[in-house]
């Protein structure tokens, strides 16, 4: 059984390469060198670059869930939380490094879209089982996809609004997510 510390050190090294040098520089050799392991030691935990990328994607998803949990506890809502508002808040509050890592991971997996299937499946399930029940399908969709649009504009560096305007839009989306009035 792999030690969590070894795996985290490897994933930290892989993420730092992606953040420092870009996704094109993510190789097993570079990761082994960055984390101070032999290539064989790295391959023991992640036998292929695809396995390493999958590990990075899974860890990012765990981080997103931890952010959701923190938002829930901060809001004091626990199990009765407005999950739609939580996802909107999470997208609003992603750090610049979160955006850089997301963008780099997207660039790396562009040639291997099948790596995103588990991630997509989790989001599909979350949308239909958790986010839609908060409001109507139409309301949940409009609010979530508006937030995702802001998120992806920032991710792709094509945003047409300032940081303050972006925050105001997210705040309005949160107000609408908490409102009972139709959009």
C-alpha positions in Angstrom: 0.0 0.0 0.0 1.4 3.4 -1.0 2.1 5.8 1.8 -0.1 9.0 1.5 3.0 11.1 2.0 4.7 9.7 -1.0 1.7 10.1 -3.2 1.1 13.7 -2.0 4.8 14.5 -2.6 4.5 13.2 -6.1 1.3 15.1 -6.8 2.8 18.2 -5.2 5.8 17.9 -7.6 3.5 17.3 -10.6 1.4 20.3 -9.7 4.4 22.6 -9.2 5.7 21.6 -12.6 2.4 22.4 -14.2 2.2 25.7 -12.3 5.8 26.8 -12.8 6.5 25.6 -16.3 3.2 24.6 -17.9 1.5 21.4 -18.8 3.7 20.6 -21.7 6.6 20.1 -19.2 4.8 17.5 -17.2 6.7 14.3 -17.7 7.4 11.3 -15.4 11.1 12.2 -15.5 10.5 15.8 -14.5 8.2 14.7 -11.7 10.6 12.1 -10.4 13.4 14.7 -10.4 11.2 17.4 -8.8 10.2 15.2 -5.9 13.5 13.5 -5.5 12.5 9.9 -6.4 13.9 7.6 -8.9 11.8 7.1 -11.9 11.1 3.5 -10.7 9.9 4.9 -7.4 7.5 7.2 -9.2 6.3 4.5 -11.5 5.6 2.3 -8.5 2.9 4.8 -7.5 1.9 6.1 -11.0 2.9 3.7 -13.7 1.9 6.1 -16.6 1.5 9.8 -17.2 -2.2 9.1 -17.6 -2.3 7.6 -14.1 -0.4 10.6 -12.7 -2.9 13.0 -14.4 -5.8 11.0 -13.1 -4.3 11.3 -9.6 -4.0 15.1 -10.1 -7.6 15.3 -11.2 -8.9 13.2 -8.3 -6.9 15.3 -5.8 -8.3 18.5 -7.3 -11.8 17.1 -6.9 -11.1 16.2 -3.3 -9.9 19.8 -2.8 -13.1 21.1 -4.3 -15.2 19.0 -2.0 -13.1 20.2 1.0 -13.9 23.8 -0.2 -17.6 22.9 -0.3 -17.4 21.5 3.2 -15.6 24.6 4.5 -18.3 26.8 2.9 -21.0 24.7 4.5 -19.4 24.9 7.9 -18.8 28.7 7.5 -22.5 29.2 6.6 -23.6 27.0 9.5 -26.0 25.1 7.3 -24.7 21.6 7.5 -26.9 19.1 5.8 -29.6 21.7 5.0 -27.3 23.8 2.9 -28.1 25.4 -0.4 -25.7 23.4 -2.5 -26.2 25.6 -5.6 -25.1 28.6 -3.6 -22.1 26.6 -2.3 -20.9 25.7 -5.8 -21.3 29.3 -6.9 -19.4 30.5 -3.8 -16.7 27.9 -4.5 -16.2 29.1 -8.1 -16.1 32.7 -6.9 -13.5 31.9 -4.3 -11.0 29.8 -6.3 -7.5 31.1 -5.9 -5.3 32.2 -8.8 -3.3 28.9 -8.3 -6.5 26.9 -8.5 -7.2 28.6 -11.9 -3.7 28.1 -13.1 -3.8 24.5 -12.2 -7.2 23.9 -13.7 -6.1 25.6 -17.0 -2.9 23.6 -17.1 -4.7 20.3 -16.4 -7.2 21.1 -19.2 -4.3 21.8 -21.6 -2.6 18.5 -20.6 -5.7 16.4 -21.0 -6.9 18.0 -24.2 -5.3 15.1 -26.1 -6.8 12.6 -23.7 -10.4 13.6 -23.0 -11.2 10.2 -21.6 -9.3 11.2 -18.5 -12.2 13.6 -17.7 -14.9 10.9 -17.8 -14.9 10.2 -14.0 -14.8 13.9 -13.3 -17.6 14.6 -15.7 -19.6 11.7 -14.2 -19.2 13.1 -10.7 -20.4 16.5 -11.8 -23.4 15.0 -13.7 -24.4 13.1 -10.6 -23.9 16.2 -8.4 -26.0 18.4 -10.8 -29.0 16.0 -11.0 -29.0 14.7 -7.4 -27.9 17.7 -5.4 -28.1 21.0 -7.3 -31.3 20.7 -9.3 -33.4 19.8 -6.2 -32.5 23.1 -4.6 -34.6 25.0 -7.1 -36.2 24.1 -10.5 -34.1 22.6 -13.3 -34.3 25.9 -15.2 -33.4 28.1 -12.3 -30.5 25.8 -11.2 -29.2 25.5 -14.7 -29.3 29.2 -15.4 -27.5 30.1 -12.2 -24.9 27.3 -12.3 -24.1 27.8 -16.0 -23.8 31.5 -15.5 -21.3 30.9 -12.7 -19.5 28.4 -14.8 -19.3 30.9 -17.7 -17.6 33.4 -15.4 -15.3 30.7 -14.1 -14.3 29.5 -17.6 -13.8 33.0 -18.9 -11.3 33.5 -16.0 -9.8 30.1 -16.5 -9.2 30.8 -20.2 -8.0 34.4 -19.6 -10.7 35.8 -21.8 -12.8 37.6 -19.2 -14.5 40.8 -20.4 -15.2 42.1 -16.9 -12.9 43.4 -14.1 -12.2 41.4 -11.0 -14.6 43.7 -9.0 -17.3 43.3 -11.7 -16.8 39.5 -11.6 -17.3 39.5 -7.8 -20.5 41.6 -8.2 -21.9 39.2 -10.7 -21.1 36.2 -8.5 -22.7 38.0 -5.5 -25.8 38.6 -7.6 -25.9 34.9 -8.6 -25.7 34.0 -5.0 -28.5 36.4 -4.1 -30.6 34.8 -6.9 -29.7 31.3 -5.7 -31.0 32.2 -2.2 -34.1 34.0 -3.5 -37.4 32.2 -4.0 -38.4 34.6 -6.9 -38.2 33.2 -10.4 -35.4 34.5 -12.6 
